[in-house]
Amino acid sequence: MNALIADDEQLVLEGIKQIIDWSACGFSICGTASNGEEALNKILGLKPDLVLLDIRMPKLNGIDVVKAASEAGFAGKFIILSGVSDFKLAQAAMRYGVDFYLTKPVDEDELEQSVCTVRDIIIKESKTSLSYSQYLDKAKENIIREILLNTCNYNTLDLKELHLNASVYQVVTYGNYNQEQFHQAWDFSELMRVTNQDNNSFDILEIEQRKAILLKGTFATKRFKDLLDHYHNAPQKGSPFDSVFLAYGRQVQCIEDIHLSYKDVCLLEDRRFFCLPNQHVLGYEELEIHTSPPDLSSQCGLFPPQI
């Protein structure tokens, strides 16, 4: 974890850097500042986990720095240092999210205890945030699974939160091309050359013993089409493309129809046994070929001769 120290008195600033063993407390000093404006800029730029801040500094005082940083979205912790014991100042500091208000001259033990307490708070919050994030990811995965199987209640879904407000969707399944050999896991983002931040481009999950990908939006579907171009000719032996077998369903425009795209890939995987040698991809177009009605007019004897 990183800590930033801001004080307009150079001796005080250097003293705070030396007075406790920052490393033993779980922190490293990532920067210093000698006035409020510099402190705010470094807080927003460096995003330290902890800021030790003198309350009276040139350009911006400590309270104004805390307020401005918080309004800009900074989520780190603050310890305010003050040369006076002022209840109203302390109250104002706490109102803006300051964790500790210490008076100068700073007591070594008090400072160390405050820093270690902040460290413990950060660790606890991090674990809680991780657990909550994992819970949300699991819940979202279950919802995507229900959408693929068409068993969910679409009316209760928050499409924006689930990143399911795209204009087009497509389901893809993937696996090892050679089913008798095990290949290392590959990165779908890398193969498609996309940044899948917040799962905006696609979701990956396991469903019915299949590894499925839900593509979301025109950017993702176009990138997947570009990926398929690598398979127009046989992929180079030993390349990542050579180790992958893909099946893709039709594109649909609303989430209520996503299950149709998933149904396509299920049917395609059932036909994988009939793939040609070195065939790495099956697409929903194959289903249209096999299920299109016969051309009755081309069959002899079906229509009486015209007189």
C-alpha positions in Angstrom: 0.0 0.0 0.0 1.1 3.6 -0.7 1.1 6.7 1.5 1.4 10.4 0.6 2.6 12.9 3.1 1.7 16.6 2.8 3.0 19.4 5.1 4.3 22.9 4.3 7.1 22.5 7.0 10.0 20.6 5.5 11.3 19.5 8.9 7.9 18.1 9.9 7.5 16.4 6.6 10.9 14.7 6.8 10.3 13.8 10.5 7.0 12.0 9.6 8.9 10.0 7.0 11.4 8.9 9.6 9.4 8.7 12.9 7.9 5.3 12.3 8.8 2.2 10.3 6.4 2.6 7.4 7.3 -0.7 5.8 6.5 -2.6 9.0 3.1 -0.8 9.0 2.5 -2.1 5.5 3.1 1.2 3.6 5.7 2.7 1.3 5.9 6.5 0.8 4.9 7.2 -2.8 5.3 11.0 -2.6 5.3 14.2 -0.7 3.7 17.7 -1.1 4.4 21.1 0.5 1.1 22.9 -0.2 -2.5 22.0 -0.6 -2.7 22.4 -4.3 0.3 20.1 -4.9 -1.2 17.6 -2.4 -4.5 17.5 -4.3 -2.8 17.0 -7.7 -0.7 14.2 -6.3 -3.6 12.6 -4.6 -5.6 12.5 -7.8 -2.5 11.4 -9.9 -0.9 8.8 -7.6 -4.1 7.6 -5.9 -2.4 6.6 -2.6 -4.1 4.3 -0.1 -3.4 6.8 2.7 -2.8 10.5 2.9 -1.2 12.3 5.9 -2.2 15.9 5.6 -1.4 19.1 7.5 -4.6 21.0 8.0 -3.0 24.5 7.5 -1.1 24.8 4.2 -0.7 27.4 1.5 -3.1 27.5 -1.5 -5.5 25.0 -0.1 -6.0 23.9 3.5 -6.3 20.3 4.5 -10.1 20.3 4.8 -10.5 21.7 1.3 -8.1 19.1 -0.1 -10.0 16.3 1.5 -13.3 17.7 0.2 -12.0 18.2 -3.3 -10.4 14.8 -3.5 -13.5 13.1 -2.3 -15.7 14.9 -4.8 -13.3 13.9 -7.5 -13.9 10.2 -6.6 -10.8 9.5 -4.4 -11.5 6.6 -2.1 -8.3 6.5 0.0 -7.9 7.2 3.7 -6.9 10.4 5.4 -5.1 11.3 8.6 -5.2 15.0 9.4 -2.3 16.6 11.3 -3.0 19.9 13.1 -0.9 22.3 15.2 -4.0 23.1 17.3 -6.6 20.9 19.1 -9.8 22.4 17.6 -13.0 20.4 18.0 -14.8 22.2 15.2 -11.9 21.5 12.8 -11.8 17.9 13.8 -15.6 17.6 13.4 -15.4 19.2 9.9 -12.5 16.8 9.0 -14.5 13.7 10.1 -17.6 14.9 8.2 -15.6 14.7 5.0 -14.3 11.2 5.7 -11.0 11.8 7.6 -10.2 8.7 9.6 -7.9 10.3 12.3 -7.2 13.8 13.5 -3.8 14.1 15.3 -2.3 17.1 16.9 1.3 18.3 16.6 3.8 17.6 17.8 2.9 14.1 16.6 3.4 11.3 19.1 5.3 8.4 17.6 3.2 5.7 19.1 -0.1 7.5 18.3 0.9 7.9 14.7 2.0 4.3 14.3 -1.2 3.1 15.9 -3.3 5.3 13.6 -1.4 4.1 10.5 -1.7 0.5 11.5 -5.4 0.9 12.2 -6.0 2.4 8.8 -4.0 -0.5 7.2 -6.3 -3.0 8.9 -9.4 -1.1 7.8 -8.1 -1.1 4.2 -7.4 -4.8 4.3 -10.9 -5.6 5.8 -12.6 -3.4 3.2 -10.6 -5.0 0.4 -11.7 -8.5 1.5 -15.3 -7.4 1.8 -15.2 -5.7 -1.6 -13.7 -8.8 -3.1 -16.3 -11.1 -1.6 -19.1 -8.9 -2.8 -17.6 -8.7 -6.2 -17.3 -12.5 -6.4 -20.9 -12.8 -5.2 -22.0 -10.4 -8.0 -20.0 -12.3 -10.6 -21.5 -15.6 -9.5 -25.1 -14.1 -9.6 -24.5 -12.6 -13.0 -23.1 -15.9 -14.3 -26.3 -17.7 -13.1 -28.5 -15.1 -14.8 -26.6 -15.5 -18.1 -27.0 -19.2 -17.8 -30.7 -18.8 -17.4 -30.9 -16.5 -20.4 -29.1 -19.1 -22.6 -31.6 -21.8 -21.4 -34.6 -19.4 -21.6 -35.6 -20.1 -18.0 -35.2 -16.6 -16.5 -37.7 -13.9 -15.8 -36.7 -11.2 -18.2 -38.9 -8.5 -16.6 -36.8 -8.5 -13.4 -33.4 -8.0 -15.1 -31.4 -4.8 -14.8 -30.0 -4.8 -18.3 -27.6 -1.8 -17.7 -26.1 -3.4 -14.6 -25.7 -6.7 -16.4 -24.2 -5.0 -19.5 -27.0 -6.5 -21.6 -28.2 -3.4 -23.4 -26.5 -4.1 -26.7 -28.1 -4.1 -30.1 -26.9 -7.5 -31.1 -25.9 -10.8 -29.4 -24.3 -14.0 -30.5 -23.4 -17.3 -28.7 -20.2 -19.1 -29.3 -18.9 -22.3 -27.8 -15.3 -23.4 -27.8 -13.1 -26.4 -26.8 -9.9 -28.2 -27.8 -9.7 -29.0 -31.5 -8.1 -32.3 -30.7 -10.4 -33.8 -28.1 -7.8 -36.5 -27.2 -5.2 -33.9 -26.3 -5.2 -31.2 -23.6 -4.1 -27.7 -24.6 -3.4 -24.9 -22.2 -6.1 -22.4 -21.6 -6.2 -19.6 -24.2 -7.3 -16.0 -23.8 -10.4 -15.2 -25.8 -9.8 -11.5 -25.4 -6.3 -11.9 -26.8 -7.5 -14.0 -29.8 -10.1 -11.4 -30.6 -7.8 -8.5 -29.7 -10.3 -6.7 -27.6 -10.3 -5.2 -24.1 -13.2 -6.8 -22.2 -13.4 -4.2 -19.4 -16.4 -4.9 -17.1 -17.5 -7.7 -19.4 -18.8 -5.1 -21.9 -17.8 -7.1 -25.0 -18.6 -10.7 -23.9 -19.3 -13.0 -21.0 -17.7 -16.5 -20.6 -19.3 -19.3 -18.6 -19.7 -23.0 -18.4 -23.1 -24.4 -19.2 -24.2 -28.0 -19.7 -20.6 -29.1 -19.8 -19.9 -26.6 -22.6 -17.7 -23.5 -22.5 -19.8 -20.7 -23.9 -19.2 -17.1 -24.8 -22.0 -14.5 -25.1 -20.8 -11.8 -27.5 -22.5 -8.4 -26.9 -22.7 -5.5 -29.4 -21.6 -4.9 -32.9 -17.9 -4.3 -32.0 -17.7 -7.8 -30.4 -19.5 -9.6 -33.2 -17.4 -7.8 -35.8 -14.2 -8.8 -34.0 -15.4 -12.4 -33.9 -16.1 -12.3 -37.7 -12.5 -11.0 -38.1 -11.4 -13.9 -36.0 -13.2 -16.4 -38.2 -11.1 -15.1 -41.2 -8.1 -17.0 -39.7 -10.0 -20.2 -40.4 -10.8 -19.6 -44.0 -7.5 -21.3 -44.7 -6.2 -24.0 -42.3 -4.5 -22.3 -39.3 -0.8 -22.7 -38.9 0.1 -25.8 -36.9 1.0 -25.0 -33.3 -0.7 -21.6 -33.3 -3.4 -20.7 -30.8 -6.0 -20.9 -33.6 -5.0 -24.5 -34.4 -5.8 -25.7 -30.8 -9.4 -24.3 -30.8 -12.7 -25.6 -32.1 -15.5 -23.1 -32.3 -19.2 -23.3 -32.9 -21.3 -20.2 -33.3 -25.0 -19.5 -33.5 -27.1 -16.9 -35.2 -27.0 -13.2 -34.3 -30.1 -11.9 -32.4 -31.2 -8.4 -31.5 -32.9 -8.9 -28.1 -32.1 -10.9 -25.0 -35.3 -12.9 -25.2 -33.9 -14.5 -28.4 -30.4 -15.3 -27.1 -31.5 -18.8 -26.3 -32.0 -19.4 -30.1 -28.3 -18.7 -30.7 -27.4 -21.1 -27.9 -29.7 -23.7 -29.4 -27.8 -23.4 -32.7 -24.4 -24.1 -31.1 -25.9 -27.1 -29.2 -27.1 -28.6 -32.5 -23.8 -27.8 -34.2 -21.7 -29.5 -31.5 -23.8 -32.7 -32.0 -22.6 -32.7 -35.6 -19.0 -32.2 -34.8 -18.3 -35.9 -35.4 -19.0 -35.2 -39.1 -16.6 -32.4 -39.5 -14.1 -32.5 -42.3 -10.4 -33.0 -41.6 -8.8 -29.8 -40.2 -12.2 -28.1 -39.8 -12.0 -25.9 -36.8 -15.3 -24.0 -37.1 -19.0 -24.8 -37.4 -21.5 -22.0 -37.9 -25.3 -21.7 -37.8 -25.2 -21.5 -41.7 -24.6 -25.2 -41.6 -28.0 -25.7 -39.9 -29.7 -23.7 -42.6 -28.1 -25.9 -45.3 -29.2 -29.1 -43.6 -32.7 -28.0 -42.6 -33.8 -26.1 -45.7 -36.8 -27.7 -47.4 -36.1 -29.7 -50.6 -36.7 -28.1 -53.9 -39.8 -30.1 -54.9 -40.0 -28.7 -58.4 -36.7 -30.4 -59.3 -38.0 -33.9 -58.4 -39.6 -36.0 -61.2 -43.2 -36.9 -61.1 -44.3 -34.5 -58.4 -46.2 -32.2 -60.7 -48.4 -33.4 -63.5 -47.3 -32.4 -67.0 -48.8 -29.2 -68.2 -51.2 -29.4 -71.1 
